[in-house]
Amino acid sequence: MTENKRREKYSIVVGYPDTYFIDNLLGWLDCGVQGWGWCSFDPERQAMHLMYGMAMGQYAVPPEARALPDSKKYPTPVEWGSAADMLLNSKLIILWGATPDIHHYGPGHNVAYFIRLARERGTPVIAIDPRYSASAETLADQWIPIKPGTDMAMMCAMAYVLFEEDLYNHEFVEKWVEPKGFEMWRKYIMGEPKSEDNPYGDGIPKSPEWAEKICGVPAETIYELTRLYARSKPTFLWKNWSVARKSRGENVARAAIILQSMMGYVAMPGGSALANPWSRFRIEPFHFFYTLYERRAEREPREPNINPRMYRSTRFGQMLYLLEKVEKGELSTEEFRRIVGWNCDPSHPNPKPKILFHGNYGYRATTNALVTAPYATNNVVKALSRLRLIVSFASYMTPTARFSDIILPVLDQFEDTQILCINEMLQYFPRIVSPRGEAKHYMWIYGKIARALGIGPDKFLPIYLSDENWDSDIEDFFAICYEQIKDMLEKGIV
């Protein structure tokens, strides 16, 4: 199979989301295809590109995209976002699906503490959540219950009030917001009919009265919240991951950053353009994967291979089943690529998916992408029959694992040992319980796969010397990572 895949390009596809692990593994075979983007972060990330010239919440970024001054020496993922203490500059805090007292975000896991401080200083806190969560009870002055999955309707209604009552920040919009897209947004929100210059018009004003029938939030509540939002300069709008984990969830993330842009509540202390208030940076100790690139570049006179991003991660399922229409002549290649979000060289041929690889995505356990990847569940289920083989990492028998032909048991967060540099501190996570059954560290699994593919440890995983010494070898590796991260901090690189 390995030799066959060497000859057949673009035959191994990766689900949601993209990951540099697979880049480094399949890059040796020139046969992999990945998606791009992540619905929870994409709009915020784009806003940070526009405002600061760099991305917030970088996730699974290939090495050539590193923002560090010396990416070859320090090729590690970096995350940027507002520090929690910026909340003290906020005049209003909206927790939209966020539960910081449970999920422990920010420097020292203490965003909830900063929210409490801000509230004690008079900053109102509003929680929008279908559940009366612990955060709604302990952090918020007001809880606004909403029907699950209807956040987009409420955000549209807030935009309607901003337009209708002329409350938005004209100066900021005129200076910083792309005018054509903003006008299309206005026409859609205000319910202008479909026309040549308004292709998305439906003639329905997205008023609070319209939204109330969908989301269950009283129209008067939406009016009053929006007016408070407009008066409270700036507002920290925390749209958490949860509201985007649904069909077309990227639109919710997009609407959140549009609201903040309408008011000019980005790129300023106390405002926000993010899903999570990470602090200065996040570094994961996976630099040994990048030795693959450096050594391959030394050996071959060309740039290292990066798996082409041929579809948006959220449209992975569409990519699979629409290919059949392309093959039957029912859909043009141009239209197919437009729908799935082609994001690579147009000269590349379309993918030829034969194998689906659900690998580990940088966390201690893998994702349950079949049910958590927005825009995908029904499409993916429909499309899986096109594949010859499905391989998944899994800690539990999730729906994604049940659809797999081969399950590679991976350690969960309690069985794993890990070190992260996140939120301005080094965090060491020791193993709490012994691994169950045949579960292994995901780096061990990648090393085994690499060896099976003929990629020796000297090329891919130099720390993997033997199965017997794995635990001590990984501890030695973490010690090396600690020294490199310490060196970066001392030199002020991050």
DAUR-V268455 format. One record per backbone hydrogen bond with DSSP energy under -0.5 kcal/mol. CO is the residue of the C=O (numbers start at 1). NH is the residue of the N-H. E is the energy in kcal/mol with one decimal. If there is no record, write none. Layout:
co	nh	e
CO	NH	E
CO	NH	E
This chain:
co	nh	e
1	5	-2.5
2	6	-1.7
3	7	-1.2
4	8	-1.7
7	9	-0.9
8	11	-0.7
10	352	-2.9
11	13	-0.6
11	354	-3.2
11	355	-2.2
12	33	-2.1
13	357	-2.6
15	35	-0.5
19	23	-1.4
20	24	-2.2
21	25	-1.6
22	26	-2.7
22	27	-0.5
23	27	-1.4
25	28	-1.1
26	29	-1.3
26	30	-1.4
26	31	-0.9
31	11	-1.0
31	12	-2.0
32	308	-0.6
33	14	-1.6
34	310	-1.6
34	311	-0.6
36	313	-2.6
38	41	-1.7
38	42	-2.7
41	45	-3.1
42	46	-2.5
43	47	-2.2
44	48	-2.2
45	49	-1.9
46	50	-2.3
47	51	-2.7
48	52	-2.7
48	53	-0.7
48	54	-1.2
49	53	-1.4
62	65	-1.9
63	66	-1.9
68	71	-0.5
70	74	-2.6
74	76	-2.0
78	58	-0.6
80	57	-0.9
83	86	-1.9
84	87	-2.1
85	88	-1.4
86	89	-2.0
87	90	-1.6
91	124	-0.7
92	236	-3.1
93	95	-0.6
93	126	-2.6
94	96	-1.0
94	238	-2.9
95	97	-1.1
95	128	-2.6
96	240	-2.2
99	102	-1.7
99	103	-2.3
100	104	-1.3
105	111	-2.0
106	109	-2.6
107	110	-1.3
110	114	-1.7
111	115	-2.4
112	116	-2.3
113	117	-2.3
114	118	-2.6
115	119	-2.5
116	120	-2.5
117	121	-1.4
118	123	-2.5
119	122	-1.7
122	124	-0.6
124	93	-2.3
125	141	-3.2
125	142	-1.4
126	95	-3.1
126	128	-0.5
127	129	-0.6
127	144	-3.3
128	97	-2.0
131	133	-1.8
133	137	-1.9
134	138	-2.7
135	139	-2.5
135	140	-1.2
142	127	-2.8
142	144	-0.5
143	145	-0.7
144	129	-1.3
147	150	-1.6
150	153	-0.5
150	154	-1.2
151	155	-2.5
152	156	-2.5
153	157	-2.0
154	158	-2.1
155	159	-2.2
156	160	-2.2
157	161	-2.0
158	162	-2.1
159	163	-2.1
160	164	-3.5
161	165	-2.5
162	167	-2.5
162	168	-1.0
163	166	-1.1
168	170	-1.2
169	173	-2.3
170	174	-2.9
171	175	-1.6
172	176	-2.8
172	177	-0.6
173	177	-1.7
178	182	-1.9
179	183	-2.3
180	184	-2.0
181	185	-2.2
182	186	-2.4
183	187	-2.4
184	188	-2.0
185	189	-2.7
186	190	-2.7
187	191	-0.6
187	192	-2.4
188	191	-0.8
189	206	-2.9
192	203	-1.2
195	198	-0.9
198	195	-1.3
198	201	-1.7
203	205	-0.6
205	207	-1.6
207	211	-2.5
208	212	-2.5
209	213	-0.9
211	214	-1.3
211	215	-3.2
211	216	-0.5
212	216	-1.6
215	147	-2.4
218	222	-1.8
219	223	-2.4
220	224	-2.5
221	225	-2.7
222	226	-2.4
223	227	-2.2
224	228	-2.3
225	229	-2.7
226	230	-2.3
227	231	-1.8
228	232	-1.9
231	233	-1.4
232	234	-0.7
234	91	-3.0
234	92	-0.8
235	237	-1.0
236	94	-2.6
236	238	-0.8
237	239	-1.0
238	96	-2.2
238	240	-0.8
240	243	-0.8
241	244	-2.0
241	245	-0.6
242	245	-1.2
244	246	-2.0
246	249	-2.0
248	251	-1.6
249	252	-0.9
249	253	-1.5
250	254	-2.3
251	255	-2.6
252	256	-2.1
253	257	-1.7
254	258	-1.9
255	259	-2.4
256	260	-2.0
257	261	-2.2
258	262	-2.7
259	263	-1.4
260	264	-0.8
260	265	-2.8
262	169	-2.8
265	272	-2.1
268	271	-2.1
274	239	-0.8
276	278	-2.2
281	423	-1.3
281	424	-0.6
283	421	-2.6
284	286	-2.3
286	289	-1.8
287	290	-1.2
287	291	-0.5
288	291	-0.9
289	292	-1.2
290	294	-2.0
291	295	-2.6
292	296	-2.4
293	297	-3.0
294	298	-1.7
295	299	-1.6
296	300	-2.7
300	302	-1.8
308	34	-2.2
308	310	-1.0
309	343	-1.6
311	36	-1.3
312	315	-1.9
313	316	-1.4
315	319	-2.4
316	320	-1.7
317	321	-2.2
318	322	-2.6
319	323	-1.1
320	324	-0.5
321	325	-0.6
322	326	-1.9
323	327	-2.6
324	328	-1.6
325	330	-2.5
325	331	-1.1
326	329	-1.2
332	336	-2.5
333	337	-2.5
334	338	-1.8
335	339	-2.4
336	340	-2.3
337	341	-1.3
337	342	-2.4
340	312	-3.4
345	348	-2.0
354	388	-2.5
354	389	-1.6
355	13	-2.9
355	357	-0.5
356	358	-0.6
356	391	-3.0
357	15	-0.7
357	359	-1.1
358	393	-2.5
367	369	-0.9
368	371	-1.3
368	372	-1.7
369	373	-2.0
372	374	-0.7
373	376	-1.1
373	377	-0.6
376	380	-3.6
377	381	-2.5
378	382	-2.1
379	383	-1.7
380	384	-1.9
383	386	-2.2
384	387	-1.8
389	356	-2.5
390	405	-2.2
390	406	-2.1
391	358	-3.6
392	408	-3.4
394	410	-2.0
396	398	-2.1
398	402	-2.2
399	403	-1.2
401	404	-1.8
406	392	-2.4
406	408	-0.5
407	409	-0.8
408	394	-1.7
409	440	-1.9
412	415	-0.8
412	416	-1.2
414	432	-2.8
414	433	-1.8
418	429	-3.7
419	285	-0.7
420	422	-0.7
420	427	-3.8
421	283	-3.7
422	425	-0.6
423	108	-0.5
425	422	-1.8
427	420	-2.7
427	429	-0.5
428	430	-0.7
429	418	-2.3
436	439	-2.3
440	411	-2.0
441	444	-0.5
441	445	-2.0
442	446	-2.5
443	447	-2.1
444	448	-2.1
445	449	-2.5
446	450	-2.7
447	451	-2.1
448	452	-2.4
449	453	-1.7
450	455	-3.3
451	454	-1.6
454	456	-0.8
456	459	-1.7
456	460	-1.8
461	464	-1.8
463	465	-1.2
467	470	-1.2
469	473	-2.8
470	474	-2.8
471	475	-1.8
472	476	-2.2
473	477	-2.2
474	478	-2.3
475	479	-1.8
476	480	-1.8
477	481	-2.4
478	482	-2.7
479	483	-1.9
480	484	-2.2
481	485	-2.9
482	486	-2.7
483	487	-2.1
484	488	-2.1
485	489	-2.4
486	490	-2.5
487	491	-1.8
488	493	-2.2
488	494	-0.7
489	492	-1.1
